[in-house]
Amino acid sequence: MKHLNDRYKLLKPLGQAGSCISYLAQDMHDNSRVVIRQYELEVVQTDPSRWRKRLDELRRLQHPMASSVIDFFTAKVAGSSRAHLVLSYIPGRSLAQEMRERRLPREEIGLLIARAFGTLQEIHSQGFIHGNIKPSGVILSKEGPRLTDFGVTGELVSIACGYPLAMGAMGYQAPE
């Protein structure tokens, strides 16, 4: 398998959204599993100082029930330079996967929502806004629902475009 930045071994692709491809990888420094999101480098080069500032802010976010930013680097892939965002890996199935496969009882849904919103409230108290709550961004881990995907891709594309874009996934955005 391919190695990136002399540190990360790509294990398998996890999915693609727009110009972002996500991979499950192994951090060779500590053998932990991580998620690597690969972006077109042009997105980063538009305003690298804003990228760095936002990523530094996200690195400060520390919560046991949320994914965290570990690293950021650029590397050549298939002859072209790409930006790579490394996030903590949370094993488990997404709420979206679970909902596709079975009808969840009301009590279970209520408990999942209450626990996820409790985490969200704690994150907000640290000064962070998630910006992209949706079933695919809630991982059902052994410890309970954990939040991922803090709207980083949409925010960074917004930086690249030079104007604000609507945050969040269609169908899950607030109406205003």
C-alpha positions in Angstrom: 0.0 0.0 0.0 1.1 3.6 -0.6 2.8 5.6 2.1 2.3 9.4 2.5 4.6 11.9 4.2 6.9 9.1 5.4 4.4 8.5 8.1 1.0 7.3 6.9 0.2 4.0 5.2 -3.0 4.1 3.2 -5.1 1.0 4.0 -8.3 1.5 2.0 -10.5 4.2 0.5 -13.5 5.2 2.7 -15.4 7.4 0.3 -15.5 10.6 -1.8 -17.4 13.8 -1.5 -16.8 16.4 -4.2 -13.1 16.9 -4.6 -12.3 15.3 -1.3 -11.3 11.6 -1.0 -11.1 10.0 2.4 -8.9 7.0 3.3 -8.4 4.8 6.3 -4.7 4.8 7.1 -2.2 3.7 9.7 0.1 6.2 11.5 3.5 4.5 11.4 4.7 6.5 14.4 2.3 5.0 16.9 0.5 2.3 14.8 -2.9 4.1 15.4 -5.6 4.2 12.7 -6.4 7.6 11.2 -8.6 9.1 8.5 -6.8 11.0 5.8 -8.8 13.5 3.7 -7.1 14.3 0.4 -7.9 17.7 -1.3 -6.9 19.3 -4.6 -3.9 21.5 -3.7 -5.4 24.5 -5.5 -8.0 24.7 -2.7 -5.3 25.2 -0.1 -3.1 27.5 -2.1 -5.8 30.1 -2.5 -5.4 31.4 1.0 -2.9 29.2 2.9 -2.9 31.5 6.0 -6.6 31.1 6.5 -6.3 27.3 6.1 -3.6 27.1 8.7 -5.5 29.4 11.1 -8.6 27.3 10.8 -6.7 24.0 11.2 -4.9 25.4 14.2 -8.3 26.3 15.7 -9.6 22.8 15.1 -6.5 21.2 16.7 -7.5 22.9 19.9 -10.8 21.0 19.9 -10.4 18.1 22.3 -13.4 16.0 23.3 -13.6 12.3 23.8 -16.8 12.0 21.8 -15.6 13.9 18.8 -12.9 13.4 16.1 -9.8 15.6 16.2 -7.3 17.1 13.8 -3.9 15.4 14.0 -1.9 16.6 11.1 -1.9 18.6 7.8 0.6 18.2 5.0 1.0 18.4 1.2 2.3 15.5 -0.9 2.4 14.4 -4.6 -0.1 11.8 -5.5 -0.2 10.4 -9.1 2.0 13.3 -10.3 0.0 16.2 -8.8 0.3 17.9 -5.4 -2.5 17.3 -2.9 -3.3 18.6 0.5 -4.0 16.1 3.3 -5.9 16.5 6.5 -5.4 13.8 9.1 -8.1 13.1 11.6 -8.6 10.7 14.4 -10.3 7.5 13.4 -13.4 6.4 15.2 -14.3 2.8 14.7 -18.0 2.0 14.3 -20.9 2.4 11.9 -22.5 5.7 11.1 -26.0 6.5 12.2 -26.9 6.8 8.5 -25.7 3.2 7.9 -27.7 2.0 10.9 -30.8 3.8 9.7 -30.6 2.3 6.2 -30.4 -1.2 7.6 -33.0 -1.2 10.4 -35.8 0.8 11.9 -34.5 2.3 15.2 -36.8 2.2 18.2 -37.9 5.7 19.4 -36.3 5.2 22.7 -32.9 4.4 21.1 -33.2 7.4 18.8 -34.0 9.7 21.7 -31.0 8.4 23.7 -28.7 8.8 20.7 -29.9 12.4 20.0 -29.6 13.4 23.7 -26.0 12.1 23.9 -24.9 13.6 20.6 -26.5 17.0 21.5 -24.8 16.8 25.0 -21.4 16.5 23.2 -22.4 19.3 20.8 -23.3 21.6 23.7 -19.9 20.9 25.3 -18.1 21.6 22.0 -20.1 24.9 21.6 -19.0 25.9 25.1 -15.4 25.6 23.9 -16.2 28.1 21.2 -16.6 25.7 18.3 -19.5 25.4 15.9 -19.9 22.0 14.2 -21.6 23.3 11.1 -22.4 19.9 9.5 -24.5 17.7 11.8 -26.0 14.8 9.8 -26.5 11.0 10.3 -23.4 10.1 8.3 -21.3 12.3 10.7 -22.4 10.5 13.8 -20.5 7.3 14.5 -22.0 4.8 16.8 -19.0 3.7 18.8 -18.9 1.4 21.8 -18.7 4.5 24.0 -21.7 6.1 22.4 -22.4 8.5 19.5 -19.3 10.4 18.4 -19.3 13.4 16.2 -17.1 13.7 13.1 -16.9 16.0 10.0 -16.9 19.5 11.5 -17.8 21.1 8.1 -14.1 21.4 7.3 -14.4 20.6 3.6 -17.2 23.1 3.0 -15.4 25.7 5.0 -12.1 25.2 3.2 -13.7 25.3 -0.2 -15.4 28.5 0.9 -11.9 29.9 1.8 -10.7 28.9 -1.7 -13.6 30.5 -3.4 -13.1 33.7 -1.5 -16.7 34.1 -0.5 -18.9 32.4 2.1 -20.8 29.3 1.1 -23.7 27.8 2.9 -22.5 25.4 5.6 -23.8 21.9 6.1 -25.2 19.2 4.0 -28.3 19.7 1.9 -31.4 18.3 3.7 -29.8 18.8 7.1 -29.2 22.6 7.1 -31.2 25.0 9.3 -33.9 26.7 7.2 -32.6 30.2 7.8 
